[in-house]
Amino acid sequence: MKENKKIRTKKKYREPIITGIVLLSLSLILFFIQTHVFNDLDRALSLLCSNIAFIPLNVFLTAFVIDTLFERRNKYHKIEKLIMIEGVFFSEFGTELLEKFARYDKNIKVLSDEAHINKNWGPSEFKKFNSVINNHQFDVDIDAISLRKVSNIINDNKDFLISIITNPTLMEHELFSEMAVAIFHIREELQDIYVHTEYDTFNREHIKEDFSILYKLMTQTWVIYMKHLQEEYPTLFKKAMIHNPFHKRTINPNNPMIPLY
């Protein structure tokens, strides 16, 4: 294995070394021609010094200015693609699944009282709400929520989930990728036939824990998505506000575990 590693290391550096030798040799040949064929040593040395003097400036322009501009442009395009993927996710089934978790959250009032995201929110409001989320006790009532409905929602969108996970744009978005993996994990858990008929205390607590983890990840992702929409797409943001999964009007008033407030 060590031998293979050494071979790979040699191959990795062989090409740039050969390229450097060729370019240096070409420079020396051209310098020789100018000094010995055209007998112009002074001019050759002057040009050489001028070119060397501009190397730091070229490095600065290339490494800092141009690279920074390209990096900002690429980052902006990645954010655009990410917003599109997040938008499709929440419009297809993410909002529905998040509403279902919120509806059976025993502590939903804490979130619903703070989740009044609107066009006037700034960084401080989003920061405050993120703090509420981080301190929130995500507690889904596993006995009240329909496991079959959750399973059907996820299974109906299995192909879409696969396309999300295999999308290279999301590789750098750790939270979204972690959320997608958590959804797949729950899908596997709910595939067990015993979940839909009879399941013991251990399985019930395990599924409850998985639901709470996914619920938190989806909530965090939803807030980031809403912040992106507010900053970049005001029209889509207005529509997303109407479907706020934590708004009081989305909570089922017939559910006895949810207080009417």
Contacts in CASP RR format, 6 or more apart in sequence:
PFRMAT RR
TARGET T0000
AUTHOR 0000-0000-0000
METHOD contacts of the structure
MODEL  1
MKENKKIRTKKKYREPIITGIVLLSLSLILFFIQTHVFNDLDRALSLLCS
NIAFIPLNVFLTAFVIDTLFERRNKYHKIEKLIMIEGVFFSEFGTELLEK
FARYDKNIKVLSDEAHINKNWGPSEFKKFNSVINNHQFDVDIDAISLRKV
SNIINDNKDFLISIITNPTLMEHELFSEMAVAIFHIREELQDIYVHTEYD
TFNREHIKEDFSILYKLMTQTWVIYMKHLQEEYPTLFKKAMIHNPFHKRT
INPNNPMIPLY
31 44 0 8 1.000
31 48 0 8 1.000
34 40 0 8 1.000
34 43 0 8 1.000
34 44 0 8 1.000
35 41 0 8 1.000
35 44 0 8 1.000
78 169 0 8 1.000
78 172 0 8 1.000
79 228 0 8 1.000
79 232 0 8 1.000
80 232 0 8 1.000
81 169 0 8 1.000
82 169 0 8 1.000
82 170 0 8 1.000
82 173 0 8 1.000
82 176 0 8 1.000
82 228 0 8 1.000
83 225 0 8 1.000
83 228 0 8 1.000
83 229 0 8 1.000
83 232 0 8 1.000
83 233 0 8 1.000
85 164 0 8 1.000
85 167 0 8 1.000
85 169 0 8 1.000
85 170 0 8 1.000
85 176 0 8 1.000
86 176 0 8 1.000
86 221 0 8 1.000
86 224 0 8 1.000
86 225 0 8 1.000
86 228 0 8 1.000
87 225 0 8 1.000
87 236 0 8 1.000
88 160 0 8 1.000
89 160 0 8 1.000
89 164 0 8 1.000
90 98 0 8 1.000
90 222 0 8 1.000
90 225 0 8 1.000
90 240 0 8 1.000
92 157 0 8 1.000
92 160 0 8 1.000
93 153 0 8 1.000
93 154 0 8 1.000
93 156 0 8 1.000
93 157 0 8 1.000
93 160 0 8 1.000
94 218 0 8 1.000
95 222 0 8 1.000
95 243 0 8 1.000
95 245 0 8 1.000
96 153 0 8 1.000
97 150 0 8 1.000
97 153 0 8 1.000
97 154 0 8 1.000
97 218 0 8 1.000
98 215 0 8 1.000
98 218 0 8 1.000
98 219 0 8 1.000
98 222 0 8 1.000
98 245 0 8 1.000
99 245 0 8 1.000
99 250 0 8 1.000
100 145 0 8 1.000
100 149 0 8 1.000
100 150 0 8 1.000
100 153 0 8 1.000
101 140 0 8 1.000
101 145 0 8 1.000
101 211 0 8 1.000
101 214 0 8 1.000
101 215 0 8 1.000
101 218 0 8 1.000
102 108 0 8 1.000
102 111 0 8 1.000
102 112 0 8 1.000
102 215 0 8 1.000
102 245 0 8 1.000
102 246 0 8 1.000
102 250 0 8 1.000
102 251 0 8 1.000
103 145 0 8 1.000
103 250 0 8 1.000
103 251 0 8 1.000
103 252 0 8 1.000
103 255 0 8 1.000
103 258 0 8 1.000
104 140 0 8 1.000
104 141 0 8 1.000
104 144 0 8 1.000
104 145 0 8 1.000
104 255 0 8 1.000
104 257 0 8 1.000
105 111 0 8 1.000
105 138 0 8 1.000
105 139 0 8 1.000
105 140 0 8 1.000
105 141 0 8 1.000
105 215 0 8 1.000
106 139 0 8 1.000
106 140 0 8 1.000
106 141 0 8 1.000
106 257 0 8 1.000
107 136 0 8 1.000
107 137 0 8 1.000
107 138 0 8 1.000
107 139 0 8 1.000
108 246 0 8 1.000
108 251 0 8 1.000
108 258 0 8 1.000
109 259 0 8 1.000
109 261 0 8 1.000
110 132 0 8 1.000
110 136 0 8 1.000
110 137 0 8 1.000
111 132 0 8 1.000
111 133 0 8 1.000
111 136 0 8 1.000
111 219 0 8 1.000
111 246 0 8 1.000
112 246 0 8 1.000
112 247 0 8 1.000
112 248 0 8 1.000
112 251 0 8 1.000
114 128 0 8 1.000
114 129 0 8 1.000
114 132 0 8 1.000
115 129 0 8 1.000
115 244 0 8 1.000
115 246 0 8 1.000
115 247 0 8 1.000
116 247 0 8 1.000
117 125 0 8 1.000
117 129 0 8 1.000
117 223 0 8 1.000
117 226 0 8 1.000
117 230 0 8 1.000
117 241 0 8 1.000
117 244 0 8 1.000
118 241 0 8 1.000
119 230 0 8 1.000
119 234 0 8 1.000
119 237 0 8 1.000
119 238 0 8 1.000
121 230 0 8 1.000
126 223 0 8 1.000
126 227 0 8 1.000
129 223 0 8 1.000
130 220 0 8 1.000
130 223 0 8 1.000
133 216 0 8 1.000
133 219 0 8 1.000
133 220 0 8 1.000
133 223 0 8 1.000
136 216 0 8 1.000
136 219 0 8 1.000
138 212 0 8 1.000
138 213 0 8 1.000
138 215 0 8 1.000
138 216 0 8 1.000
138 219 0 8 1.000
139 212 0 8 1.000
140 208 0 8 1.000
140 211 0 8 1.000
140 212 0 8 1.000
140 215 0 8 1.000
141 257 0 8 1.000
142 204 0 8 1.000
142 207 0 8 1.000
142 208 0 8 1.000
142 211 0 8 1.000
143 204 0 8 1.000
144 255 0 8 1.000
144 257 0 8 1.000
145 211 0 8 1.000
147 190 0 8 1.000
147 195 0 8 1.000
147 196 0 8 1.000
147 207 0 8 1.000
148 196 0 8 1.000
150 186 0 8 1.000
150 190 0 8 1.000
150 211 0 8 1.000
151 187 0 8 1.000
151 190 0 8 1.000
151 191 0 8 1.000
151 195 0 8 1.000
151 196 0 8 1.000
154 161 0 8 1.000
154 183 0 8 1.000
154 186 0 8 1.000
154 187 0 8 1.000
154 190 0 8 1.000
155 187 0 8 1.000
158 187 0 8 1.000
161 180 0 8 1.000
161 183 0 8 1.000
161 184 0 8 1.000
164 170 0 8 1.000
164 176 0 8 1.000
164 180 0 8 1.000
165 177 0 8 1.000
165 180 0 8 1.000
165 181 0 8 1.000
165 184 0 8 1.000
170 176 0 8 1.000
170 177 0 8 1.000
170 180 0 8 1.000
171 177 0 8 1.000
175 217 0 8 1.000
175 220 0 8 1.000
175 221 0 8 1.000
175 224 0 8 1.000
176 221 0 8 1.000
178 217 0 8 1.000
179 214 0 8 1.000
179 217 0 8 1.000
179 218 0 8 1.000
179 221 0 8 1.000
182 210 0 8 1.000
182 213 0 8 1.000
182 214 0 8 1.000
182 217 0 8 1.000
183 214 0 8 1.000
185 210 0 8 1.000
186 207 0 8 1.000
186 210 0 8 1.000
186 211 0 8 1.000
186 214 0 8 1.000
189 195 0 8 1.000
189 206 0 8 1.000
189 207 0 8 1.000
189 210 0 8 1.000
190 196 0 8 1.000
190 207 0 8 1.000
192 199 0 8 1.000
192 203 0 8 1.000
194 203 0 8 1.000
195 203 0 8 1.000
195 207 0 8 1.000
199 207 0 8 1.000
222 245 0 8 1.000
225 240 0 8 1.000
226 237 0 8 1.000
226 240 0 8 1.000
226 241 0 8 1.000
229 236 0 8 1.000
229 237 0 8 1.000
229 240 0 8 1.000
230 237 0 8 1.000
243 250 0 8 1.000
244 250 0 8 1.000
248 261 0 8 1.000
251 258 0 8 1.000
252 258 0 8 1.000
253 260 0 8 1.000
END
